[in-house]
């Protein structure tokens, strides 16, 4: 695989209108693109369009390859829907970046990672179901997906990158089911608002969460109500600091420790 020029990509093969790079060692295939053209108005032309169905296997040169990954294949394309097979385990960096016409996507249970800016600038996406197989969502993965109104992070996710859902201006409800995401020791620069933005009005914390970490919800300024489940025993340092819109908090009897400044400036 090599870059031939500023706008042209050397793919390994094309099967039924889809381009692939092949790994001869383990007989796997990665979906890629043919050619990208970058215009002066910062738009990109991509050969893919319409409804795309990715197969689970391809046959090329008398060999069978399992399709296991998607990289920046659909960057700037005019695809409207995509069918991803259960053989795919990775949705890579910029896979669907600036797919303005993409309105829905079904991520299969085989996928374990969603790469940087994979779905960034996909304003037509109104809902995304993240399966319980996903363990990592990288930086900016769903940034500027303005059509999203709610999202559920499953318990399988152990890491979410900076700005993963930032600038999703209509995202108002987030469900967090993973103890690691909520309870890790955050800093002011890596708190939950730096992942989802400050406009989220409601966070639903799942019963698997045992503690709320330092600065976890710092500067979630539009957050209005928080119900803390009975599983939580600790609320960390500055956990809800500067949540200026917060008007109602339910703290269960299970909580035995509330850190300094936990609700500082909750006016």
C-alpha positions as CSV (number, residue, x, y, z in Angstrom):
1,X,0.0,0.0,0.0
2,X,1.5,3.3,-1.0
3,X,0.6,6.9,-1.7
4,X,1.2,7.6,-5.4
5,X,0.3,11.3,-5.4
6,X,-1.5,13.9,-3.3
7,X,-4.9,12.6,-4.4
8,X,-4.4,9.1,-5.6
9,X,-4.2,5.9,-3.6
10,X,-2.6,2.6,-4.7
11,X,-5.2,0.0,-3.7
12,X,-4.4,-3.7,-4.1
13,X,-7.6,-4.8,-5.8
14,X,-11.2,-4.0,-6.7
15,X,-14.1,-6.4,-6.4
16,X,-17.7,-5.4,-7.3
17,X,-16.9,-1.7,-7.1
18,X,-15.3,-1.8,-3.7
19,X,-11.5,-1.3,-3.2
20,X,-9.4,-3.3,-0.8
21,X,-5.9,-3.7,0.5
22,X,-4.9,-7.3,1.1
23,X,-2.9,-9.0,3.8
24,X,-1.4,-12.1,2.2
25,X,-0.2,-13.5,5.5
26,X,-3.6,-13.9,7.2
27,X,-5.8,-13.6,4.1
28,X,-7.7,-10.5,5.3
29,X,-8.9,-7.5,3.4
30,X,-9.3,-3.9,4.5
31,X,-11.8,-1.7,2.7
32,X,-10.1,1.4,1.3
33,X,-10.7,4.0,-1.5
34,X,-9.7,4.5,-5.1
35,X,-9.1,8.2,-5.5
36,X,-9.8,11.3,-3.4
37,X,-9.8,14.8,-5.0
38,X,-9.4,17.7,-2.6
39,X,-11.0,21.0,-3.8
40,X,-10.2,24.6,-3.0
41,X,-13.5,25.0,-1.0
42,X,-12.2,22.2,1.3
43,X,-14.7,19.6,-0.1
44,X,-13.6,16.1,-1.2
45,X,-14.7,14.0,-4.1
46,X,-14.8,10.2,-3.5
47,X,-15.8,7.5,-6.0
48,X,-18.3,5.8,-3.6
49,X,-21.9,6.8,-3.6
50,X,-25.4,5.5,-2.8
51,X,-26.1,2.3,-0.8
52,X,-22.9,0.3,-0.1
53,X,-23.0,-3.4,1.0
54,X,-19.6,-4.7,2.2
55,X,-19.3,-8.5,1.8
56,X,-17.9,-10.7,4.5
57,X,-15.5,-12.4,2.1
58,X,-14.0,-11.6,-1.3
59,X,-12.4,-13.8,-3.8
60,X,-9.4,-12.4,-5.6
61,X,-6.8,-14.2,-7.7
62,X,-8.1,-17.6,-6.7
63,X,-7.8,-16.7,-3.0
64,X,-10.5,-16.1,-0.3
65,X,-10.0,-13.0,2.0
66,X,-12.0,-12.1,5.1
67,X,-13.0,-8.5,5.2
68,X,-12.0,-7.4,8.7
69,X,-11.5,-3.6,8.6
70,X,-12.5,-0.3,7.1
71,X,-10.1,2.6,6.9
72,X,-10.6,6.0,5.4
73,X,-12.5,4.4,2.5
74,X,-15.6,6.6,2.4
75,X,-14.0,9.9,3.3
76,X,-16.1,12.7,1.7
77,X,-18.3,10.3,-0.3
78,X,-22.0,10.6,-1.1
79,X,-23.0,7.2,0.3
80,X,-26.5,7.1,1.9
81,X,-26.3,3.8,3.7
82,X,-23.7,1.2,4.6
83,X,-24.0,-2.5,5.4
84,X,-21.1,-3.8,7.5
85,X,-20.6,-7.6,7.8
86,X,-19.9,-9.4,11.1
87,X,-16.4,-10.1,9.9
88,X,-15.3,-6.5,10.4
89,X,-13.6,-5.9,13.8
90,X,-12.2,-2.4,13.3
91,X,-13.7,0.9,11.9
92,X,-10.5,2.9,11.3
93,X,-9.5,6.5,11.2
94,X,-11.7,8.8,9.0
95,X,-13.6,5.8,7.7
96,X,-16.8,7.8,7.2
97,X,-15.4,11.3,7.7
98,X,-17.6,14.0,6.0
99,X,-20.2,11.6,4.7
100,X,-22.9,14.2,4.8
101,X,-25.6,12.1,3.2
102,X,-25.2,9.1,5.5
103,X,-28.4,8.9,7.6
104,X,-28.0,5.6,9.5
105,X,-25.5,2.9,10.3
106,X,-25.7,-0.5,12.0
107,X,-22.4,-1.3,13.7
108,X,-22.1,-5.1,14.0
109,X,-21.3,-6.9,17.3
110,X,-17.9,-7.9,15.8
111,X,-16.5,-4.4,15.9
112,X,-14.1,-3.7,18.9
113,X,-12.7,-0.3,18.0
114,X,-13.9,3.0,16.4
115,X,-11.0,5.1,15.1
116,X,-10.2,8.8,15.2
117,X,-12.8,10.9,13.4
118,X,-14.4,7.8,12.0
119,X,-17.9,9.4,11.8
120,X,-16.9,13.0,12.3
121,X,-19.0,15.5,10.2
122,X,-21.8,13.1,9.5
123,X,-24.7,15.5,10.3
124,X,-27.3,13.2,8.8
125,X,-26.8,10.5,11.5
126,X,-29.7,10.7,13.9
127,X,-29.0,7.6,15.9
128,X,-26.1,5.3,16.4
129,X,-26.1,2.0,18.4
130,X,-22.7,1.2,19.8
131,X,-22.6,-2.6,20.4
132,X,-21.3,-4.2,23.5
133,X,-18.3,-5.5,21.7
134,X,-16.7,-2.1,21.3
135,X,-13.9,-1.4,23.8
136,X,-12.5,1.9,22.5
137,X,-13.8,5.0,20.8
138,X,-11.0,7.3,19.7
139,X,-10.6,11.1,19.5
140,X,-13.3,12.9,17.6
141,X,-15.0,9.7,16.5
142,X,-18.5,11.3,16.2
143,X,-17.5,15.0,16.3
144,X,-19.9,17.4,14.6
145,X,-22.6,14.7,14.3
146,X,-25.2,17.4,14.8
147,X,-28.2,15.1,14.2
148,X,-27.5,12.9,17.2
149,X,-29.8,13.5,20.1
150,X,-28.9,10.6,22.5
151,X,-26.2,8.0,22.8
152,X,-25.6,5.0,25.0
153,X,-22.1,4.0,25.9
154,X,-22.1,0.2,26.7
155,X,-20.2,-1.3,29.6
156,X,-17.6,-2.8,27.2
157,X,-16.1,0.6,26.4
158,X,-13.1,1.2,28.6
159,X,-11.7,4.3,26.8
160,X,-13.2,7.3,25.0
161,X,-10.9,9.8,23.3
162,X,-10.9,13.5,23.6
163,X,-13.8,15.2,21.8
164,X,-15.3,11.9,20.7
165,X,-18.8,13.5,20.7
166,X,-17.8,17.1,20.8
167,X,-19.9,19.7,18.9
168,X,-22.8,17.3,18.6
169,X,-25.0,20.3,19.2
170,X,-28.3,18.4,19.6
171,X,-26.9,15.7,21.8
172,X,-28.8,16.2,25.1
173,X,-28.9,12.7,26.7
174,X,-26.0,10.3,27.4
175,X,-26.2,7.0,29.2
176,X,-22.9,5.8,30.8
177,X,-22.8,2.2,31.7
178,X,-19.1,1.7,32.3
179,X,-17.5,2.2,35.8
180,X,-14.1,3.0,34.3
181,X,-15.3,5.9,32.2
182,X,-17.2,7.6,35.1
183,X,-14.9,6.7,38.0
184,X,-11.4,7.3,36.6
185,X,-9.5,10.3,37.9
186,X,-10.2,13.1,35.5
187,X,-8.5,16.4,35.2
188,X,-10.2,19.6,34.2
189,X,-8.9,19.1,30.6
190,X,-10.1,15.5,30.3
191,X,-13.5,15.5,32.0
192,X,-16.7,14.1,30.5
193,X,-17.6,17.5,29.1
194,X,-14.5,17.4,27.0
195,X,-15.8,14.2,25.5
196,X,-19.5,15.0,25.0
197,X,-19.5,18.8,25.1
198,X,-21.1,21.0,27.8
199,X,-24.6,21.1,26.3
200,X,-25.8,17.7,27.5
201,X,-28.7,18.2,29.8
202,X,-29.0,14.6,31.2
203,X,-26.5,11.9,32.0
204,X,-27.9,8.5,33.0
205,X,-25.5,6.5,35.1
206,X,-25.8,2.8,34.9
207,X,-25.9,0.5,38.0
208,X,-22.5,-0.9,37.3
209,X,-20.9,2.4,38.2
210,X,-19.2,2.3,41.7
211,X,-17.7,5.8,41.9
212,X,-17.8,9.2,40.2
213,X,-14.2,10.3,39.7
214,X,-12.5,13.6,40.2
215,X,-13.7,16.3,37.8
216,X,-15.9,13.7,36.1
217,X,-18.7,16.1,35.2
218,X,-16.8,19.3,35.5
219,X,-18.3,22.2,33.5
220,X,-21.3,20.3,32.2
221,X,-22.9,23.6,32.3
222,X,-26.3,22.6,30.7
223,X,-26.7,19.5,33.0
224,X,-30.0,20.1,34.9
225,X,-30.6,16.9,36.8
226,X,-28.5,14.0,38.1
227,X,-29.8,10.8,39.6
228,X,-26.9,8.8,41.2
229,X,-27.6,5.1,41.4
230,X,-27.3,3.0,44.6
231,X,-24.2,1.4,43.3
232,X,-22.1,4.5,43.8
233,X,-20.2,4.9,47.1
234,X,-17.8,7.8,46.3
235,X,-18.2,11.2,44.6
236,X,-14.8,12.6,43.8
237,X,-13.0,15.9,44.0
238,X,-14.8,18.7,42.0
239,X,-17.0,16.0,40.4
240,X,-19.8,18.4,39.5
241,X,-17.9,21.6,39.8
242,X,-19.2,24.5,37.6
243,X,-22.3,22.6,36.6
244,X,-24.1,25.9,36.7
245,X,-27.4,24.6,35.3
246,X,-27.7,21.8,37.8
247,X,-30.9,22.2,39.9
248,X,-31.6,18.7,41.2
249,X,-29.3,16.0,42.5
250,X,-30.3,12.7,44.1
251,X,-27.6,11.2,46.3
252,X,-28.3,7.7,47.5
253,X,-27.6,6.3,51.0
254,X,-24.8,4.2,49.5
255,X,-22.6,7.2,49.1
256,X,-20.1,7.4,52.0
257,X,-17.7,10.0,50.7
258,X,-18.1,13.3,48.8
259,X,-14.9,15.0,47.7
260,X,-13.9,18.6,48.2
261,X,-15.6,21.1,45.9
262,X,-17.8,18.3,44.5
263,X,-20.6,20.8,43.8
264,X,-18.7,24.0,43.8
265,X,-20.3,26.8,41.8
266,X,-23.5,24.9,41.2
267,X,-25.4,28.1,41.6
